[in-house]
């Protein structure tokens, strides 16, 4: 029974991700504001979701300082990968490969979302339901962010849709794997901390500057704050 419930909620996460991504595509004319919201949402995921979950999963296993060091490693590892790709940019041109790296990071995180969902339900029904609300709610932002990071780097609409589909199916894959592969809280904690660093770099170094460059108005800053507030509210409601 738990397996069917886990897969059903994972399908709900699939729908939420697709909805968020399609929402971003429909609002292409408002892309700078959507990018601003997305930047706040990505940074909010790192601060309000991934970091606290990493610390909670690693309680008694790792010192908080060690997990923060892993997050820093994720940040600078992503920076190195981004710079390696950026070296091949032609002046004045966008590089879709940078969008690919960002979209792949979001998709990998969504696999972890689904995996965490399955692990939570196998721990207890109550914990599973709390995690389910968090996963489905912020997967809307994940879909929006995946499309934005592709489009912001010059990716085509079809390229963005393909990565949106990958990101949408990712939590279903992760939930399925949780039913087959046991994992330890220690490994999950390290992965969450690593992705915290990835997301901080994507939000702070890519989406945030680009949104302001494209539309340097107070409305863009407000959109960023609303994105961060949205993720804070989502995570606070399910504590």
Secondary structure, DSSP 8 states (H G I E B T S, - for coil): -HHHHHHHHHHHHHHHHHHHHHHHHHTGGGHHHHHHHHHHHHHHIIIIIIHHHHHHHTTTTS-HHHHHHHHHHHHHHHHHHHHHHHTT--TT---HHHHHHHHHHHHHHHHHHHHHHHHHHHH-HHHHHHHHHHHHHHHHHHHHHHHHHHHHTT--HHHHHHHHHHHHHHHHHHHHHHTT----HHHHHHHHHHHHHHHHHIIIIIIHHHHHHH--SHHHHHHHHHHHHHHHHHHHHT-
